Amino acid sequence: MAVKRPNPLLWLWYAFGGKLPDTYREWVLHDATVPSWLLRHVIRRLVFMAPILALLYLFLAVMLGFDTTIVLLALGLGIYAGVYYSLIFSTHSVDSRVTRHGYPDEYASQVRKAMKQAEHETKQNRYHNRWRES
């Protein structure tokens, strides 16, 4: 059975920190535990920052007339700082998002850890079967 994905408007609501309806509960867990979960988190943060950056650009470059190069460099540093701090707190943020959708505390981290352990054991078994039993 495929996991039901939210439509673009619901995804935007989710990216801005909103809670999805319970029908998307499994998708939220999937979103938080796939191998690309960190990339997904960064994309959500960039979508969150985009309107703020656009307003800052309009205010600084268009309304106040500051040099466009300086404004773009400042906004680039803002993106850098935002993504940096987002990555620092990514595990907690994603775990909180999963908890908000009805899962136990730190459940996404536990699932990711179990998946990594299972992958490691699979690799160990393949190595053992190939090199140690013959």
C-alpha positions in Angstrom: 0.0 0.0 0.0 1.4 3.4 -1.0 1.6 6.2 1.5 -0.8 9.0 0.8 1.0 12.3 0.0 -0.4 15.7 0.8 -1.4 18.0 -2.1 0.8 21.1 -2.7 -1.2 23.4 -0.5 -1.2 21.0 2.4 2.5 20.5 1.9 3.0 24.2 2.1 1.0 24.2 5.4 3.2 21.4 6.6 6.4 23.2 5.5 5.4 26.3 7.5 4.9 24.1 10.6 1.2 23.2 10.4 -0.2 19.8 11.4 -1.6 17.7 8.6 -4.8 15.7 8.9 -4.5 12.2 10.4 -4.8 10.6 6.9 -1.3 11.8 6.2 0.2 10.5 9.5 2.1 7.7 7.8 3.5 10.1 5.2 4.9 12.3 7.9 6.7 9.4 9.4 7.9 8.4 5.9 9.1 12.0 5.3 11.1 11.9 8.6 12.7 8.5 8.1 13.6 8.2 4.5 17.4 8.4 3.7 16.8 11.9 2.2 15.1 13.2 5.4 17.8 15.8 6.0 17.5 17.2 2.5 13.7 17.3 2.8 14.2 19.2 6.1 16.5 21.8 4.4 14.0 22.2 1.5 11.2 22.9 4.0 13.3 25.5 5.7 14.2 27.2 2.4 10.5 27.3 1.5 9.8 28.8 4.9 12.5 31.5 4.4 11.6 32.4 0.8 8.7 34.9 1.6 10.8 36.6 4.3 13.8 37.0 1.9 11.5 38.3 -0.8 10.1 40.9 1.5 13.5 41.9 2.7 14.7 42.3 -0.9 11.7 44.4 -1.8 12.2 46.6 1.2 16.0 47.0 1.0 16.7 47.0 -2.8 13.4 48.4 -4.2 12.0 50.7 -1.6 15.2 52.0 0.1 17.3 51.7 -3.0 20.3 49.9 -1.5 22.9 48.4 -3.9 21.5 45.2 -5.2 24.8 43.4 -4.9 25.1 44.2 -1.2 21.4 43.2 -0.6 21.9 39.9 -2.3 25.1 39.2 -0.4 23.3 40.0 2.9 20.4 37.7 1.9 22.8 35.0 1.0 24.4 35.2 4.4 20.9 35.1 5.9 20.2 31.9 4.0 23.5 30.4 5.1 22.8 31.2 8.8 19.2 30.0 8.5 20.2 26.7 7.0 23.1 26.3 9.4 20.9 26.7 12.5 18.2 24.6 10.9 20.7 21.7 10.4 21.9 22.1 14.0 18.4 21.5 15.3 17.2 19.2 12.5 16.8 16.0 14.5 14.9 17.8 17.3 12.7 19.6 14.7 11.8 16.5 12.8 11.2 14.5 15.9 8.8 17.3 17.2 7.0 17.3 13.9 6.5 13.5 14.1 5.4 13.7 17.7 2.8 16.4 16.7 1.3 13.9 14.4 0.7 11.3 17.1 3.9 9.3 17.3 5.9 8.8 20.6 8.7 11.2 21.4 11.9 10.8 19.3 10.2 8.0 17.3 11.6 9.2 14.0 15.2 9.1 15.4 14.5 5.6 16.7 13.2 4.4 13.4 16.2 5.9 11.5 18.6 4.3 14.0 16.9 0.9 13.6 17.0 1.2 9.8 20.7 2.1 9.9 21.4 -0.9 12.2 19.5 -3.3 9.9 21.4 -2.0 6.9 24.7 -2.5 8.8 23.7 -6.0 9.8 22.8 -6.8 6.2 26.2 -5.6 5.0 27.9 -7.7 7.7 25.9 -10.8 6.8 26.8 -10.3 3.1 30.5 -9.9 4.0 30.4 -12.9 6.3 28.6 -15.1 3.7 31.0 -14.2 1.0 34.4 -14.2 2.8 34.1 -16.1 6.0 32.1 -19.2 5.2 34.1 -20.4 2.2 
